[in-house]
Amino acid sequence: MPPILLEAIQRRYACRRFVADQPVAAAELAVLREAGRLAPSAFGLEPWRFITLEDGAQRDRKSTRL
């Protein structure tokens, strides 16, 4: 296993709580979206989509439609 991959796995973090008044920087959000886009899947057959909400009002409107 490449050392960089092992390091990334060791440093992973599962966020348990989100803080509304600490938004993610635009550049960091772009990196997260790209990482999700490049994440492996079985033959690329699984449907996926990313929904990015930037304020509570958007979240409330989207959650009723999902």
BALOKE-562332 format. One record per atom (N, C-alpha, C): x, y, z; residue in one letter. Coordinates in steps of 0.02 Angstrom, whole numbers, plus 50000, padded with zeros to 5 digits. Atoms other than C-alpha are relative to their C-alpha. Example, Ala and Ser with C-alpha at 12.3 -4.5 7.8 and 13.67 -1.06 7.14 Angstrom:
<node px="50045" py="49941" pz="50000" code="a"/>
<node px="50615" py="49775" pz="50390" code="a"/>
<node px="50045" py="50060" pz="50000" code="a"/>
<node px="49958" py="49941" pz="49997" code="s"/>
<node px="50684" py="49947" pz="50357" code="s"/>
<node px="49961" py="50055" pz="50037" code="s"/>
END
This chain:
<node px="50043" py="49941" pz="50000" code="m"/>
<node px="50000" py="50000" pz="50000" code="m"/>
<node px="50045" py="50062" pz="50000" code="m"/>
<node px="49959" py="49939" pz="50001" code="p"/>
<node px="50073" py="50170" pz="49955" code="p"/>
<node px="49995" py="50038" pz="50066" code="p"/>
<node px="50000" py="49965" pz="49935" code="p"/>
<node px="50124" py="50269" pz="50110" code="p"/>
<node px="49951" py="50058" pz="50003" code="p"/>
<node px="50046" py="49943" pz="49999" code="i"/>
<node px="50019" py="50420" pz="50059" code="i"/>
<node px="49928" py="49976" pz="50010" code="i"/>
<node px="50067" py="50027" pz="49991" code="l"/>
<node px="49862" py="50312" pz="50051" code="l"/>
<node px="49991" py="49978" pz="50073" code="l"/>
<node px="50004" py="50022" pz="49931" code="l"/>
<node px="49898" py="50234" pz="50220" code="l"/>
<node px="49993" py="50060" pz="50047" code="l"/>
<node px="50004" py="49939" pz="49960" code="e"/>
<node px="49924" py="50408" pz="50294" code="e"/>
<node px="49931" py="50031" pz="49996" code="e"/>
<node px="50067" py="49972" pz="50009" code="a"/>
<node px="49760" py="50469" pz="50222" code="a"/>
<node px="49948" py="49960" pz="50038" code="a"/>
<node px="50047" py="50043" pz="49964" code="i"/>
<node px="49667" py="50321" pz="50295" code="i"/>
<node px="50006" py="50010" pz="50075" code="i"/>
<node px="49988" py="49990" pz="49929" code="q"/>
<node px="49746" py="50347" pz="50465" code="q"/>
<node px="49974" py="50067" pz="50025" code="q"/>
<node px="50020" py="49932" pz="49981" code="r"/>
<node px="49698" py="50532" pz="50466" code="r"/>
<node px="49926" py="50014" pz="49988" code="r"/>
<node px="50071" py="49987" pz="50015" code="r"/>
<node px="49516" py="50510" pz="50414" code="r"/>
<node px="49962" py="50018" pz="50063" code="r"/>
<node px="50039" py="49976" pz="49943" code="y"/>
<node px="49383" py="50586" pz="50524" code="y"/>
<node px="49926" py="49999" pz="49981" code="y"/>
<node px="50072" py="50000" pz="50010" code="a"/>
<node px="49197" py="50558" pz="50539" code="a"/>
<node px="49970" py="50055" pz="50043" code="a"/>
<node px="50029" py="49943" pz="49965" code="c"/>
<node px="49111" py="50720" pz="50585" code="c"/>
<node px="49934" py="49979" pz="50032" code="c"/>
<node px="50061" py="50019" pz="49964" code="r"/>
<node px="48977" py="50692" pz="50716" code="r"/>
<node px="49951" py="50057" pz="50006" code="r"/>
<node px="50043" py="49942" pz="49991" code="r"/>
<node px="48910" py="50868" pz="50726" code="r"/>
<node px="50025" py="50057" pz="49956" code="r"/>
<node px="49982" py="49944" pz="50042" code="f"/>
<node px="48908" py="51016" pz="50609" code="f"/>
<node px="49982" py="50065" pz="50036" code="f"/>
<node px="50011" py="49935" pz="49968" code="v"/>
<node px="48920" py="51196" pz="50667" code="v"/>
<node px="49978" py="50049" pz="49947" code="v"/>
<node px="50029" py="49957" pz="50051" code="a"/>
<node px="48808" py="51313" pz="50570" code="a"/>
<node px="50038" py="50065" pz="49989" code="a"/>
<node px="49966" py="49936" pz="50008" code="d"/>
<node px="48910" py="51469" pz="50603" code="d"/>
<node px="50073" py="49994" pz="49980" code="d"/>
<node px="49932" py="50011" pz="50024" code="q"/>
<node px="49072" py="51393" pz="50537" code="q"/>
<node px="49998" py="49970" pz="49930" code="q"/>
<node px="50006" py="50026" pz="50068" code="p"/>
<node px="49049" py="51378" pz="50349" code="p"/>
<node px="50067" py="49975" pz="49973" code="p"/>
<node px="49941" py="50027" pz="50033" code="v"/>
<node px="49172" py="51281" pz="50243" code="v"/>
<node px="50022" py="50051" pz="49946" code="v"/>
<node px="49974" py="49953" pz="50050" code="a"/>
<node px="49284" py="51392" pz="50136" code="a"/>
<node px="49987" py="49973" pz="49930" code="a"/>
<node px="50015" py="50019" pz="50069" code="a"/>
<node px="49246" py="51391" pz="49950" code="a"/>
<node px="50054" py="49954" pz="49970" code="a"/>
<node px="49946" py="50041" pz="50027" code="a"/>
<node px="49417" py="51319" pz="49906" code="a"/>
<node px="49999" py="49930" pz="50030" code="a"/>
<node px="50003" py="50065" pz="49967" code="e"/>
<node px="49399" py="51180" pz="50034" code="e"/>
<node px="49940" py="49960" pz="49975" code="e"/>
<node px="50059" py="50033" pz="50026" code="l"/>
<node px="49224" py="51141" pz="49972" code="l"/>
<node px="50013" py="49972" pz="49930" code="l"/>
<node px="49983" py="50024" pz="50067" code="a"/>
<node px="49291" py="51126" pz="49794" code="a"/>
<node px="50042" py="49937" pz="50004" code="a"/>
<node px="49959" py="50060" pz="49991" code="v"/>
<node px="49421" py="51000" pz="49853" code="v"/>
<node px="49957" py="49941" pz="50022" code="v"/>
<node px="50045" py="50054" pz="49977" code="l"/>
<node px="49287" py="50899" pz="49944" code="l"/>
<node px="49957" py="49974" pz="49944" code="l"/>
<node px="50041" py="50022" pz="50057" code="r"/>
<node px="49177" py="50896" pz="49789" code="r"/>
<node px="50041" py="49958" pz="49952" code="r"/>
<node px="49957" py="50037" pz="50046" code="e"/>
<node px="49322" py="50838" pz="49682" code="e"/>
<node px="50018" py="49932" pz="50029" code="e"/>
<node px="49985" py="50065" pz="49968" code="a"/>
<node px="49368" py="50702" pz="49807" code="a"/>
<node px="49941" py="49953" pz="49994" code="a"/>
<node px="50060" py="50041" pz="50008" code="g"/>
<node px="49189" py="50640" pz="49804" code="g"/>
<node px="49991" py="49976" pz="49929" code="g"/>
<node px="50007" py="50018" pz="50071" code="r"/>
<node px="49186" py="50642" pz="49615" code="r"/>
<node px="50049" py="49946" pz="49980" code="r"/>
<node px="49948" py="50048" pz="50018" code="l"/>
<node px="49346" py="50541" pz="49606" code="l"/>
<node px="49999" py="49936" pz="50042" code="l"/>
<node px="50004" py="50060" pz="49957" code="a"/>
<node px="49298" py="50415" pz="49741" code="a"/>
<node px="49982" py="49939" pz="49959" code="a"/>
<node px="50013" py="50060" pz="50040" code="p"/>
<node px="49297" py="50238" pz="49674" code="p"/>
<node px="49930" py="49971" pz="50013" code="p"/>
<node px="50063" py="50036" pz="49993" code="s"/>
<node px="49138" py="50139" pz="49644" code="s"/>
<node px="50006" py="49938" pz="49956" code="s"/>
<node px="49999" py="50063" pz="50038" code="a"/>
<node px="49101" py="49967" pz="49573" code="a"/>
<node px="49981" py="50014" pz="49928" code="a"/>
<node px="50010" py="49990" pz="50072" code="f"/>
<node px="49121" py="49994" pz="49386" code="f"/>
<node px="49967" py="50067" pz="49983" code="f"/>
<node px="50031" py="49935" pz="50012" code="g"/>
<node px="49051" py="50171" pz="49405" code="g"/>
<node px="49926" py="49996" pz="49986" code="g"/>
<node px="50070" py="50010" pz="50016" code="l"/>
<node px="48875" py="50104" pz="49398" code="l"/>
<node px="49952" py="50029" pz="50052" code="l"/>
<node px="50044" py="49973" pz="49949" code="e"/>
<node px="48807" py="50176" pz="49560" code="e"/>
<node px="49982" py="50072" pz="49984" code="e"/>
<node px="50019" py="49930" pz="50010" code="p"/>
<node px="48705" py="50334" pz="49535" code="p"/>
<node px="50020" py="50041" pz="50061" code="p"/>
<node px="49982" py="49955" pz="49944" code="w"/>
<node px="48764" py="50480" pz="49640" code="w"/>
<node px="49986" py="50071" pz="49981" code="w"/>
<node px="50005" py="49929" pz="50010" code="r"/>
<node px="48738" py="50663" pz="49661" code="r"/>
<node px="50020" py="50034" pz="50066" code="r"/>
<node px="49979" py="49961" pz="49942" code="f"/>
<node px="48804" py="50796" pz="49778" code="f"/>
<node px="49954" py="50060" pz="50006" code="f"/>
<node px="50041" py="49942" pz="49988" code="i"/>
<node px="48692" py="50926" pz="49854" code="i"/>
<node px="50037" py="50043" pz="50051" code="i"/>
<node px="49963" py="49955" pz="49956" code="t"/>
<node px="48782" py="51075" pz="49930" code="t"/>
<node px="49954" py="50057" pz="50020" code="t"/>
<node px="50042" py="49947" pz="49974" code="l"/>
<node px="48682" py="51191" pz="50040" code="l"/>
<node px="50042" py="50048" pz="50041" code="l"/>
<node px="49958" py="49951" pz="49967" code="e"/>
<node px="48755" py="51351" pz="50105" code="e"/>
<node px="49965" py="50040" pz="50054" code="e"/>
<node px="50034" py="49967" pz="49945" code="d"/>
<node px="48621" py="51414" pz="50224" code="d"/>
<node px="49942" py="49957" pz="50024" code="d"/>
<node px="50052" py="50040" pz="49970" code="g"/>
<node px="48488" py="51344" pz="50339" code="g"/>
<node px="49934" py="50002" pz="49962" code="g"/>
<node px="50062" py="49995" pz="50038" code="a"/>
<node px="48343" py="51408" pz="50233" code="a"/>
<node px="50001" py="49954" pz="49940" code="a"/>
<node px="49994" py="50046" pz="50057" code="q"/>
<node px="48407" py="51312" pz="50083" code="q"/>
<node px="49990" py="49928" pz="50025" code="q"/>
<node px="50005" py="50068" pz="49974" code="r"/>
<node px="48423" py="51155" pz="50190" code="r"/>
<node px="49928" py="49982" pz="50015" code="r"/>
<node px="50069" py="50013" pz="49983" code="d"/>
<node px="48245" py="51170" pz="50254" code="d"/>
<node px="49957" py="49990" pz="49937" code="d"/>
<node px="50038" py="50008" pz="50062" code="r"/>
<node px="48176" py="51191" pz="50077" code="r"/>
<node px="50018" py="49935" pz="49966" code="r"/>
<node px="49978" py="50061" pz="50035" code="k"/>
<node px="48281" py="51047" pz="50005" code="k"/>
<node px="49975" py="49938" pz="50036" code="k"/>
<node px="50016" py="50061" pz="49964" code="s"/>
<node px="48241" py="50923" pz="50144" code="s"/>
<node px="49927" py="49980" pz="49988" code="s"/>
<node px="50070" py="50018" pz="50013" code="t"/>
<node px="48055" py="50932" pz="50103" code="t"/>
<node px="49992" py="49970" pz="49930" code="t"/>
<node px="50005" py="50026" pz="50068" code="r"/>
<node px="48091" py="50887" pz="49920" code="r"/>
<node px="50039" py="49936" pz="49989" code="r"/>
<node px="49957" py="50059" pz="50012" code="l"/>
<node px="48217" py="50745" pz="49943" code="l"/>
<node px="49965" py="49936" pz="50015" code="l"/>
END
